Amino acid sequence: NEISKTYDVDLKAAEEWWIDRVREFFSGKPFVLHYDTSKSLRGVVRDLLTQAERRQDQSKGTTIVGTMLQHLVGAKMNLLLDTHPQHHGANVADDVSGRPGDFVVEDVAIHVTTAPSESLIRKCQKNIDNGLKSIIITTHKGVILAEGLAEQAGIADRLDIFEAEQFIAGNLYELGKFAQAGRRTTAEQLIREYNAIVDECETDPSLRIDVSQ
């Protein structure tokens, strides 16, 4: 009000400026794993991905959901395997790095994506032709799309496609030996592994996840 006595003030522009500052503040905060024993483990994983979706919607041009998904899958594999797979930044394309997939374990090439495409199916076909098994891990909507593309390419019966929430939650049950305390401990171990991968491979610390107490 004092400024407006001397200058014309664009209140809409001022409001938008402050809204952008608030968004920047919250986008710089880590995500939070809300471990609620009344929820399914799929629901716990879904909540994380939903947080990433909201932030991605506010930061156009980013791939936050895909980045989180790739590193959650990578963290799960760290817990499963004695020898950890090689991890990469989510924006490092397979073709550029020469990798047959986001992860390669034994004779299996694993692709993690939120948006399966014809080019991904061609890569899976190439991997199959080279003697590798191919797995696609994606969102619920992505599963439907990937299955349709694989059917069109004639490799539907040679390609495994998994929904990400189920893929991650299933192993949390198994690694936790289906015990309540074990599930919580395993979920916390998963997040520790995830944060270590983010620290190693990404430059944005807001991709980290805190565990609510």
Secondary structure, 3 states (H helix, E strand, C coil): CCHHHCCCCCHHHHHHHHHHHHHHHHHCCCEEECCCCCCCHHHHHHHHHHHHHHHHHHCCCCCHHHHHHHHHHHHHHHHHCCCCCCCCCCCCCHHHHCCCCCEEECCEEEEECCCCCHHHHHHHHHHHHCCCEEEEEECHHHHHHHHHHHHHHCCHHHEEEEEHHHHHHHHHHHHCCCCHHHHHHHHHHHHHHHHHHHHHHCCCHHHCEEECC
